[in-house]
């Protein structure tokens, strides 16, 4: 589900992942290449369990792309697109 029940403007999953990527993710294709599916699911489960996972674990440092993949997954699963249907014509 990847949701956060707090009243923060930025969901914790996005905040944690983007901070981690800014610090450790200076690699080519950080959002273009996919991470290992099992690592993505493990990370997703940790966020879904209302935890803030330790992204400095070797599993995530060695597969930095799983953190970027989780961000993309979050946006893909939003009930409404980030760029709403009402704004689509203005963007195109």
C-alpha atoms as one frame of an Amber mdcrd trajectory, in Angstrom:
protein
   0.000   0.000   0.000   2.979   2.335   0.609   0.935   4.934   2.427   1.760
   6.935   5.495  -0.906   7.953   7.991   0.892  11.069   9.198  -0.113  14.583
   8.184   3.214  15.296   6.503   3.149  16.984   3.114   5.769  14.536   1.845
   5.125  10.846   2.536   7.857   9.208   4.635   8.638   6.652   1.939   9.477
   9.440  -0.536  11.342  11.525   2.002  13.541   8.642   3.154  14.204   7.321
  -0.338  15.039  10.675  -1.920  17.350  11.663   0.950  19.135   8.323   0.600
  19.425   8.670  -3.173  20.790  12.215  -2.872  23.439  10.978  -0.457  24.366
   7.620  -2.031  22.756   7.456  -5.454  25.084   9.389  -7.695  25.153   6.616
 -10.291  24.062   6.487 -13.900  20.457   5.505 -14.450  19.364   5.680 -10.812
  15.713   5.933 -11.891  16.122   4.234 -15.267  17.476   0.900 -14.052  15.353
  -1.365 -11.899  16.436  -2.833  -8.612  16.212  -6.488  -7.673  12.518  -7.334
  -7.226  13.017  -9.143  -3.904  14.889  -6.120  -2.486  12.155  -3.758  -3.656
   9.473  -5.912  -2.015  11.475  -6.194   1.218  11.884  -2.419   1.347   8.214
  -1.892   0.530   7.191  -4.278   3.311   9.335  -2.383   5.812   7.658   0.925
   4.923   4.198  -0.698   4.894   4.875  -2.017   8.412   4.991   1.601   9.629
   8.748   1.380  10.068  11.438   3.640   8.694  13.926   1.120   7.367  17.668
   1.494   7.754  18.599   2.247   4.167  22.297   2.068   4.998  22.099  -1.735
   5.231  24.383  -3.457   2.718  21.378  -4.905   0.887  20.240  -1.394  -0.110
  23.694   0.142  -0.599  24.637  -2.697  -2.961  21.321  -2.443  -4.832  20.779
   1.322  -4.803  18.397   0.940  -7.747  15.828  -0.799  -5.518  15.384   2.500
  -3.631  14.733   4.412  -6.874  12.425   1.624  -8.013  10.401   1.939  -4.808
   9.917   5.667  -5.481   8.652   4.892  -8.990   6.364   2.190  -7.581   4.915
   4.660  -5.093   3.982   7.117  -7.848   2.622   4.337 -10.075   0.270   3.139
  -7.331  -1.233   6.518  -6.465  -5.020   6.442  -6.879  -4.780   9.560  -9.056
  -1.788  10.571 -11.140   0.566  13.165  -9.712  -0.172  15.302 -12.777  -3.946
  15.057 -12.520  -6.263  14.296 -15.392  -7.606  17.861 -15.177  -4.123  19.236
 -15.860  -3.223  16.786 -18.621  -4.169  19.091 -21.507  -2.075  21.929 -20.083
   0.978  19.668 -19.839   0.605  18.206 -23.300
